[in-house]
Amino acid sequence: MFNFALVTTLEIAAVLLIILGFIYEHKVIEFEDKMFDKITMRLRQNRRYKAELKTAEFLERSRYVPEIPEDDEEEVRGYVA
């Protein structure tokens, strides 16, 4: 009994939403366009952010210069300076 009432209520709600969708079609389309624009903007920002991170990591790695000992008596690459 409860299952029948639940299914019937959901079917009526679905029909009402379809009718409201036809009545307010212009507003629904505007909402979909706004959501599409927001999602695409977010994806572009995310791609740009990831690219900036990769660039920063590359620059950080390329700046690394191994330290060369300044003391003349220390071995440098196996040779005594």
PyMOL commands that set and color helices and strands:
alter all, ss='L'
color gray80, all
select helices_A, chain A and resi 2-23+25-62
alter helices_A, ss='H'
color red, helices_A
select strands_A, chain A and resi 75-76+79-80
alter strands_A, ss='S'
color yellow, strands_A
deselect
rebuild
show_as cartoon
